[in-house]
Amino acid sequence: MQCRWPTGILWVWIAGLMVCENVGAESTVGTDKIIKEAGETIEATKEYTVQQKEAIERKAHDEVVALQRQIVELRGKVTKASETTRAQLQKSLHDLEKKKDRAKERLDELKGATDAKWHEVQEGMTTALNELKQSYQKLLSHLP
């Protein structure tokens, strides 16, 4: 009687190697797919971030431009005020102009900011715009 154990073990071992090779090949394909999908996700995220950044920059620019127009209108109204009121309003208008210039500087910083600094600069832009709007409303409330 011949012992078939060594031949059987050999076939099991060969079959095991074949399975391991296939698992390795599938694993490489799966890994490549995951890497590709991760890269696509990163690109999509970057594109979305750029779009958001551009939208915020556009909105801030539009707000600064609108406030500049409103300041020009205020200048006309200030010249029509009485002398005593005009002096006080001129000072407030001068302060408003400074805040407008600061907001424009922040907008320029926002446009040139790197991705790492962008959120920090955006906060500064938002603060500058809010201060400008508040000063405008305050000055507007003092007009006759």
C-alpha positions, 0 to 999 in steps of 0.5 A: 500500500502506497502512502498518498499523504505526501502527494495530497499535502503537496496538492493542498500546498499548491492550491494554497499558494494559488489562493494566496497569489489570487488574494494578493492580486485582488488586494493590489487591485483593491488597494489601487482602486482605494488609492485612486478613489481617495485621490479623486475625493481629495481633488473634489474637496480641493475644487469645492474649497476653491469654489467656496473661497471664490464665492466668499471673496466675491461676496465680500468684494460686492459688499465693499463696493456697495458700501463705497457707493453708500459712503459717497451718498453720505458725503452729499448728505453731510454737506447739506447738514448744519455747520455744527452737525457737519463737523461731527459728521465729517469726523464720523465720515473720516472714521468710516473711510478708514474702516472702508480702507481697512476692509479693502486691505483685508479683501486683498489679503483674502484674495492672496491668502494661501490655503493654510492662512485663508480661514484666518484671513477670512475671519479678519475680513468678516470682522472688518466688514461688520465694523464698517457696516456698524459705523455706516449705520451709526453715521446714518442714524445721526443724519438729519 
